[in-house]
Amino acid sequence: MRILICSDGMPAADSATRLGGRLAGPLQAETTLLGIAEKRGDEGALRDALNAQSQSLRVHGVTPEIVVRAGEAIRQILKQTSTVTYDLVVIGARRTGASGLYWRSMKTYEVIKAISPPVLVAIGEYEDLKRFLVCTGGKEFIEEAVQLTGKLAAAMGASVTLLHIVAEPPAIYADLVRLEEDIDRLLESKSELGMNLLQQKKDLESLGVPAEVRVRHGIVVDQVFAEVREGNYNLIVTGSSQARGMLRHYIMGDLTRSILNHANCPVLVARAGKADRAGSFLASLKHLFGAKMK
């Protein structure tokens, strides 16, 4: 596995370096520490700062390649990830507010939408990465996210919960609700949802990762964080999908944005299927959950 950790050399970027080291060590990953100086002439000081930050990687047995670039941050990260193939990119996420659509630095959201690899956002505390929560719509196009989560969980000795959320249906569908609440019965059913969740669970267990399935009813964002609080999870996995058109970029739906805004633990934004195959991640979730996401 190959990991890219992004830093501007400032203390606020230490969180990304520490989190990257926590994963890179057990994964035995080839690791690059990318520093970006917005002004030419600052590269020397930045390299010194990166050398200091790299000590938190060496604690985990990781000796990073240090790369220094000058220029606009998003452009330079995109250039680096276009030149070298990475399995994971780790970035920081400075909080800038608690209202409106975006609560963190706009660069956080722009990186997620601009680059191809999955993005792990260093938020909150992450000393004990033992419980991962995957927000899954129960569809096949989330398989790559499940596979990546499984690899990370296996390396960290973590368990994974697959969370599926549906809207509260009318009373006439009470039998369907009872089916979904009976996890064993759901997984044994021949429904598309049951078969996909069962396959995802088996894929995780084949990697030696303890896995369970949880189903909740209600407003998606509310139920995600209710599960996070009750389950004491250390990492949340959500998704984005590739947009249509000639210009490659990724769509970050309302659910992913809300999770990034509110999370107090690291968030992995994985890549779902292309929009022309499964629709945008947001549209797919709305279809699957039958609920308006807020």
ROSEKE-297360 format. One line per 2 residues: their letters; for each residue x, y, z of N, C-alpha, C. Coordinates in steps of 0.1 Angstrom, whole numbers, plus 5000, padded with zeros to 4 digits. Layout:
REM residues N
A) X,Y,Z,X,Y,Z,X,Y,Z  ...
//
This chain:
REM residues 294
MR) 5008,4988,5000,5000,5000,5000,5009,5012,5000  5004,5023,4994,5011,5035,4993,5003,5047,4998
IL) 5008,5054,5008,5001,5065,5015,5008,5078,5013  4999,5088,5010,5004,5102,5009,4999,5110,5021
IC) 5008,5117,5028,5003,5125,5039,5007,5140,5035  4997,5148,5036,4998,5162,5032,5001,5171,5044
SD) 5010,5181,5042,5013,5190,5053,5018,5203,5048  5015,5214,5055,5021,5227,5052,5032,5230,5062
GM) 5035,5220,5070,5046,5222,5080,5042,5229,5093  5030,5234,5093,5025,5241,5105,5020,5231,5116
PA) 5019,5235,5129,5015,5226,5139,5001,5220,5137  4992,5227,5130,4979,5222,5127,4979,5209,5118
AD) 4990,5208,5111,4991,5196,5102,4997,5184,5109  5001,5185,5122,5006,5174,5129,4996,5163,5130
SA) 4983,5166,5131,4973,5156,5133,4973,5146,5121  4975,5151,5109,4975,5143,5097,4987,5134,5097
TR) 4999,5139,5101,5011,5131,5102,5010,5121,5112  5004,5124,5124,5003,5114,5135,4994,5103,5130
LG) 4982,5106,5124,4972,5096,5120,4978,5088,5109  4985,5094,5099,4991,5086,5089,5002,5076,5094
GR) 5009,5080,5104,5019,5071,5110,5012,5060,5117  5001,5062,5124,4994,5052,5131,4989,5041,5121
LA) 4986,5045,5109,4982,5035,5099,4993,5029,5091  5003,5037,5087,5013,5033,5078,5022,5023,5084
GP) 5025,5023,5097,5033,5014,5104,5027,4999,5103  5015,4997,5108,5009,4984,5107,5007,4979,5093
LQ) 5004,4988,5084,5002,4985,5070,5015,4982,5062  5026,4986,5068,5039,4986,5062,5039,4993,5048
AE) 5033,5005,5049,5030,5012,5036,5042,5021,5032  5044,5022,5019,5053,5032,5014,5047,5045,5016
TT) 5054,5054,5023,5048,5067,5027,5055,5079,5022  5047,5088,5017,5053,5101,5012,5047,5112,5021
LL) 5056,5121,5026,5052,5133,5033,5053,5145,5024  5042,5150,5019,5042,5161,5009,5040,5174,5016
GI) 5050,5183,5015,5049,5196,5020,5046,5206,5009  5038,5216,5011,5035,5226,5001,5037,5240,5007
AE) 5046,5247,5000,5049,5261,5004,5041,5270,4994  5033,5278,4999,5025,5287,4990,5034,5298,4984
KR) 5045,5301,4990,5054,5311,4985,5068,5305,4982  5073,5307,4970,5086,5303,4967,5096,5310,4976
GD) 5106,5302,4980,5116,5308,4989,5114,5302,5003  5101,5296,5005,5099,5291,5019,5101,5276,5019
EG) 5106,5270,5008,5108,5256,5007,5118,5250,5018  5129,5258,5020,5139,5253,5030,5133,5252,5044
AL) 5126,5262,5048,5120,5262,5061,5110,5251,5062  5102,5249,5051,5092,5239,5051,5098,5225,5052
RD) 5109,5223,5045,5116,5210,5046,5121,5207,5060  5126,5217,5067,5130,5215,5081,5118,5211,5090
AL) 5107,5218,5087,5095,5215,5095,5090,5201,5092  5091,5196,5080,5087,5183,5076,5096,5172,5082
NA) 5109,5175,5083,5118,5166,5089,5115,5164,5104  5110,5175,5110,5106,5174,5124,5093,5166,5126
QS) 5084,5169,5117,5071,5161,5117,5073,5147,5114  5083,5143,5106,5085,5129,5102,5089,5121,5114
QS) 5093,5127,5125,5096,5119,5137,5085,5111,5142  5072,5116,5141,5060,5109,5145,5058,5097,5136
LR) 5063,5097,5124,5062,5086,5115,5073,5075,5119  5084,5080,5122,5095,5070,5125,5092,5063,5138
VH) 5084,5068,5147,5080,5061,5159,5073,5048,5156  5066,5048,5144,5059,5037,5140,5067,5028,5130
GV) 5080,5031,5129,5088,5023,5120,5087,5027,5105  5082,5040,5103,5080,5044,5089,5090,5055,5086
TP) 5098,5053,5075,5107,5063,5070,5101,5069,5058  5096,5081,5058,5089,5087,5047,5098,5093,5037
EI) 5093,5093,5024,5099,5101,5014,5094,5115,5016  5102,5125,5016,5098,5139,5018,5098,5146,5005
VV) 5087,5151,5001,5086,5159,4988,5081,5173,4992  5088,5183,4986,5084,5197,4988,5080,5203,4975
RA) 5068,5209,4975,5063,5216,4963,5060,5230,4967  5060,5239,4957,5056,5253,4959,5044,5257,4950
GE) 5035,5264,4956,5023,5268,4948,5010,5266,4955  4999,5267,4948,4986,5266,4954,4984,5251,4958
AI) 4979,5250,4970,4978,5236,4977,4971,5226,4969  4958,5229,4965,4950,5219,4958,4957,5215,4945
RQ) 4962,5224,4938,4969,5221,4925,4981,5212,4927  4988,5214,4938,5000,5206,4940,4997,5192,4945
IL) 4987,5191,4953,4982,5178,4957,4977,5170,4945  4970,5176,4937,4964,5170,4925,4976,5166,4916
KQ) 4986,5174,4915,4998,5171,4906,5005,5159,4912  5007,5158,4925,5014,5147,4931,5006,5134,4930
TS) 4993,5134,4932,4985,5122,4931,4983,5118,4916  4985,5127,4907,4984,5124,4893,4997,5117,4888
TV) 5008,5121,4894,5021,5116,4891,5024,5102,4897  5020,5100,4909,5022,5088,4916,5008,5082,4921
TY) 5007,5069,4920,4994,5062,4924,4995,5060,4939  4985,5065,4946,4984,5063,4960,4971,5056,4963
DL) 4972,5048,4974,4960,5041,4978,4952,5049,4988  4958,5058,4995,4952,5067,5005,4959,5080,5006
VV) 4952,5091,5008,4957,5104,5011,4952,5109,5024  4961,5113,5033,4957,5118,5046,4959,5133,5047
IG) 4948,5140,5051,4949,5155,5052,4944,5159,5066  4947,5171,5070,4941,5177,5082,4928,5184,5078
AR) 4922,5189,5089,4909,5196,5087,4907,5206,5098  4912,5218,5095,4910,5229,5105,4895,5233,5105
RT) 4890,5234,5117,4876,5239,5118,4875,5254,5118  4866,5259,5110,4864,5273,5108,4851,5279,5113
GA) 4841,5271,5116,4829,5276,5121,4819,5264,5125  4807,5268,5128,4797,5258,5133,4783,5261,5127
SG) 4783,5267,5115,4770,5270,5109,4773,5271,5094  4762,5270,5086,4763,5271,5072,4766,5257,5066
LY) 4770,5256,5053,4772,5243,5047,4786,5238,5050  4796,5246,5052,4810,5241,5054,4815,5246,5067
WR) 4819,5237,5076,4824,5241,5089,4839,5240,5090  4845,5234,5080,4860,5233,5080,4866,5241,5068
SM) 4879,5242,5068,4886,5249,5058,4881,5243,5044  4878,5253,5035,4873,5249,5022,4883,5240,5014
KT) 4896,5240,5018,4906,5232,5011,4903,5217,5014  4897,5214,5026,4894,5200,5029,4884,5195,5019
YE) 4873,5202,5017,4863,5197,5008,4868,5197,4993  4876,5207,4990,4882,5208,4976,4891,5196,4973
VI) 4899,5192,4982,4908,5181,4980,4900,5168,4978  4890,5166,4986,4882,5154,4984,4875,5154,4971
KA) 4871,5165,4965,4865,5165,4952,4874,5165,4941  4887,5168,4943,4896,5170,4932,4905,5158,4929
IS) 4908,5150,4939,4918,5139,4936,4912,5126,4935  4919,5116,4929,4913,5103,4927,4914,5094,4939
PP) 4924,5094,4947,4925,5084,4958,4915,5087,4969  4911,5077,4977,4903,5080,4989,4911,5089,4998
VL) 4903,5097,5006,4909,5107,5014,4905,5104,5029  4915,5104,5037,4913,5102,5052,4915,5115,5058
VA) 4905,5121,5065,4905,5134,5071,4908,5132,5086  4919,5138,5091,4923,5137,5105,4915,5146,5113
IG) 4905,5141,5120,4896,5149,5129,4896,5143,5143  4897,5151,5153,4895,5146,5167,4906,5137,5171
EY) 4903,5127,5180,4912,5118,5186,4913,5105,5179  4924,5099,5178,4925,5086,5171,4936,5077,5176
ED) 4938,5078,5190,4948,5069,5196,4944,5055,5195  4931,5052,5196,4926,5038,5197,4917,5036,5185
LK) 4923,5032,5174,4915,5029,5161,4911,5015,5161  4900,5012,5168,4896,4998,5170,4881,4995,5165
RF) 4873,5006,5163,4859,5004,5158,4856,5013,5147  4854,5007,5135,4851,5014,5123,4836,5013,5119
LV) 4831,5024,5115,4817,5024,5110,4816,5028,5095  4810,5019,5087,4809,5021,5073,4794,5025,5070
CT) 4792,5036,5065,4778,5041,5061,4776,5035,5047  4768,5024,5046,4766,5017,5034,4752,5017,5029
GG) 4749,5019,5017,4736,5019,5011,4732,5005,5008  4741,4995,5010,4738,4981,5007,4739,4978,4992
KE) 4745,4987,4984,4747,4985,4970,4761,4981,4966  4762,4975,4954,4775,4970,4950,4786,4980,4948
FI) 4781,4993,4944,4791,5003,4941,4799,5008,4953  4796,5003,4965,4803,5007,4977,4814,4996,4980
EE) 4815,4986,4972,4824,4975,4975,4839,4979,4977  4844,4989,4968,4857,4993,4970,4860,4999,4983
AV) 4850,5007,4988,4851,5013,5001,4852,5002,5012  4844,4992,5011,4844,4981,5021,4857,4974,5020
QL) 4863,4971,5008,4876,4965,5007,4887,4973,5014  4887,4986,5011,4897,4994,5017,4896,4995,5032
TG) 4884,4996,5037,4881,4996,5051,4886,4983,5058  4884,4972,5051,4888,4959,5056,4903,4958,5057
KL) 4910,4963,5048,4925,4963,5048,4930,4971,5060  4924,4983,5062,4928,4992,5073,4925,4985,5086
AA) 4913,4980,5087,4908,4973,5100,4917,4961,5103  4920,4953,5093,4929,4941,5095,4942,4945,5101
AM) 4948,4956,5095,4961,4960,5100,4961,4966,5114  4949,4972,5118,4948,4978,5131,4942,4969,5141
GA) 4938,4957,5137,4931,4949,5146,4917,4954,5151  4910,4961,5141,4898,4967,5144,4886,4959,5139
SV) 4874,4962,5144,4862,4956,5140,4854,4966,5131  4845,4961,5122,4838,4970,5113,4823,4968,5115
TL) 4815,4978,5115,4801,4978,5115,4796,4984,5102  4788,4976,5095,4781,4981,5083,4768,4987,5086
LH) 4766,5000,5085,4754,5006,5089,4745,5010,5077  4732,5005,5077,4723,5008,5066,4711,5015,5073
IV) 4707,5026,5067,4696,5034,5073,4685,5036,5063  4673,5034,5067,4661,5036,5059,4651,5045,5066
AE) 4643,5051,5058,4633,5060,5064,4622,5052,5071  4616,5059,5080,4604,5053,5087,4593,5051,5077
PP) 4589,5038,5073,4579,5036,5063,4565,5037,5069  4555,5038,5061,4541,5038,5065,4538,5025,5072
AI) 4528,5024,5081,4524,5013,5088,4522,5000,5080  4517,5003,5067,4514,4992,5058,4527,4983,5055
YA) 4539,4989,5057,4551,4982,5055,4557,4976,5068  4549,4974,5078,4554,4969,5091,4562,4956,5089
DL) 4558,4947,5080,4565,4935,5078,4579,4937,5073  4580,4947,5064,4593,4950,5059,4602,4955,5070
VR) 4597,4964,5079,4605,4969,5090,4610,4958,5099  4601,4948,5102,4605,4937,5110,4616,4929,5104
LE) 4615,4927,5090,4625,4920,5083,4639,4927,5085  4639,4940,5083,4651,4948,5083,4657,4948,5098
ED) 4648,4948,5107,4653,4948,5121,4658,4935,5126  4654,4924,5119,4659,4910,5122,4671,4908,5112
ID) 4683,4912,5117,4695,4912,5109,4697,4898,5103  4696,4888,5111,4699,4874,5106,4690,4871,5095
RL) 4677,4874,5097,4667,4871,5086,4669,4879,5074  4673,4892,5076,4676,4900,5064,4687,4895,5056
LE) 4698,4891,5063,4710,4886,5056,4707,4872,5049  4698,4865,5054,4694,4852,5047,4684,4854,5036
SK) 4678,4865,5035,4668,4868,5025,4674,4869,5011  4666,4868,5001,4671,4869,4987,4670,4883,4982
SE) 4667,4893,4991,4666,4906,4986,4679,4912,4982  4679,4922,4974,4692,4928,4969,4699,4934,4981
LG) 4692,4940,4990,4699,4946,5002,4705,4935,5010  4697,4925,5013,4703,4914,5022,4715,4907,5016
MN) 4714,4904,5003,4725,4897,4996,4738,4906,4996  4736,4919,4993,4748,4928,4992,4754,4930,5006
LL) 4746,4932,5016,4751,4933,5030,4758,4921,5034  4753,4909,5031,4759,4897,5035,4772,4895,5028
QQ) 4773,4899,5015,4786,4898,5008,4796,4907,5014  4792,4919,5017,4801,4929,5023,4807,4923,5036
KK) 4798,4918,5044,4802,4912,5057,4812,4900,5055  4809,4892,5045,4818,4881,5042,4831,4885,5037
DL) 4831,4896,5029,4844,4902,5024,4853,4906,5036  4847,4913,5045,4854,4918,5057,4859,4906,5065
ES) 4851,4896,5067,4855,4885,5076,4866,4876,5069  4866,4877,5055,4876,4869,5048,4890,4875,5050
LG) 4890,4888,5054,4903,4895,5058,4906,4894,5073  4898,4886,5080,4901,4884,5094,4895,4895,5103
VP) 4886,4903,5097,4880,4914,5104,4866,4911,5110  4864,4912,5123,4851,4910,5129,4841,4920,5123
AE) 4830,4916,5118,4821,4925,5111,4806,4922,5116  4798,4932,5117,4784,4931,5120,4776,4941,5111
VR) 4763,4938,5110,4755,4947,5102,4745,4953,5112  4742,4966,5110,4733,4974,5118,4723,4981,5109
VR) 4710,4980,5112,4700,4988,5104,4693,4997,5114  4692,5010,5109,4684,5020,5117,4674,5027,5108
HG) 4664,5033,5115,4653,5039,5107,4653,5054,5112  4651,5063,5102,4650,5077,5105,4658,5086,5095
IV) 4660,5098,5099,4668,5108,5091,4682,5103,5091  4688,5102,5080,4701,5096,5078,4712,5102,5087
VD) 4714,5115,5086,4725,5121,5094,4723,5119,5109  4711,5121,5113,4708,5119,5127,4711,5105,5132
QV) 4707,5095,5124,4709,5081,5127,4724,5077,5127  4731,5083,5117,4746,5080,5117,4752,5084,5130
FA) 4749,5096,5135,4756,5101,5147,4750,5095,5160  4738,5090,5159,4733,5083,5170,4740,5070,5172
EV) 4743,5063,5160,4751,5051,5160,4765,5053,5165  4771,5064,5160,4785,5068,5164,4786,5069,5179
RE) 4776,5077,5185,4776,5079,5200,4774,5066,5207  4765,5058,5203,4762,5045,5210,4772,5035,5208
GN) 4779,5035,5197,4789,5024,5194,4803,5028,5197  4805,5041,5200,4819,5046,5204,4829,5043,5193
YN) 4825,5047,5181,4834,5044,5169,4846,5053,5168  4857,5048,5163,4869,5056,5162,4871,5062,5148
LI) 4864,5056,5138,4866,5061,5124,4852,5059,5116  4849,5069,5108,4836,5068,5100,4840,5067,5086
VT) 4834,5058,5078,4836,5057,5064,4824,5061,5057  4826,5071,5048,4815,5075,5039,4820,5075,5025
GS) 4812,5081,5015,4817,5080,5002,4815,5092,4993  4820,5091,4981,4818,5101,4970,4818,5093,4957
SQ) 4813,5099,4947,4813,5092,4934,4818,5101,4923  4823,5094,4912,4829,5102,4901,4818,5108,4893
AR) 4820,5121,4890,4809,5128,4882,4810,5125,4867  4799,5127,4860,4799,5126,4846,4808,5137,4839
GM) 4811,5135,4826,4817,5145,4819,4832,5143,4816  4838,5151,4808,4852,5150,4804,4861,5154,4816
LR) 4857,5163,4824,4866,5167,4835,4863,5158,4847  4874,5151,4851,4872,5142,4862,4872,5149,4876
HY) 4861,5148,4883,4861,5152,4897,4851,5144,4904  4850,5146,4917,4841,5137,4925,4830,5145,4932
IM) 4819,5139,4933,4807,5145,4939,4807,5141,4954  4806,5151,4962,4806,5149,4977,4791,5153,4981
GD) 4783,5143,4985,4769,5145,4988,4767,5152,5001  4755,5155,5004,4751,5162,5016,4755,5153,5029
LT) 4753,5140,5027,4757,5131,5039,4771,5132,5042  4780,5131,5032,4794,5132,5035,4798,5145,5040
RS) 4793,5156,5035,4796,5170,5040,4791,5171,5054  4780,5166,5058,4775,5167,5071,4783,5159,5081
IL) 4787,5147,5077,4796,5139,5085,4809,5147,5088  4815,5152,5077,4828,5160,5079,4826,5172,5089
NH) 4814,5178,5087,4812,5190,5096,4811,5186,5111  4804,5175,5114,4800,5172,5127,4809,5162,5134
AN) 4818,5155,5127,4825,5144,5132,4835,5148,5143  4837,5140,5153,4848,5142,5163,4858,5130,5162
CP) 4859,5123,5151,4868,5113,5149,4872,5113,5134  4883,5106,5130,4887,5106,5116,4875,5101,5107
VL) 4875,5107,5095,4865,5103,5085,4872,5099,5072  4870,5087,5067,4875,5082,5055,4865,5084,5044
VA) 4868,5092,5034,4859,5095,5022,4864,5086,5011  4857,5074,5010,4861,5065,5000,4855,5068,4986
RA) 4858,5061,4976,4853,5063,4963,4843,5052,4959  4831,5057,4956,4820,5048,4951,4821,5047,4936
GK) 4811,5040,4930,4811,5038,4916,4809,5051,4908  4812,5051,4895,4810,5062,4887,4796,5066,4886
AD) 4793,5079,4884,4780,5084,4883,4772,5078,4872  4778,5075,4860,4771,5070,4849,4766,5055,4852
RA) 4772,5049,4862,4768,5035,4865,4758,5035,4877  4760,5044,4886,4751,5042,4898,4745,5056,4902
GS) 4748,5066,4895,4743,5079,4899,4752,5085,4909  4750,5097,4913,4758,5103,4923,4756,5096,4937
FL) 4766,5096,4945,4765,5090,4958,4753,5095,4966  4751,5108,4965,4739,5114,4972,4726,5109,4967
AS) 4725,5109,4953,4713,5105,4947,4710,5090,4950  4720,5082,4950,4719,5068,4953,4714,5066,4967
LK) 4720,5073,4977,4716,5072,4991,4701,5076,4993  4698,5087,4986,4684,5092,4987,4674,5081,4982
HL) 4678,5074,4971,4670,5064,4965,4669,5052,4975  4681,5049,4981,4681,5037,4989,4674,5039,5002
FG) 4676,5051,5008,4671,5053,5021,4656,5058,5021  4652,5064,5009,4639,5069,5008,4637,5081,5018
AK) 4647,5088,5021,4646,5099,5031,4653,5111,5026  4648,5123,5029,4655,5135,5026,4666,5137,5036
MK) 4678,5139,5030,4690,5141,5039,4692,5155,5042  4695,5158,5054,4697,5172,5059,4712,5175,5062
//
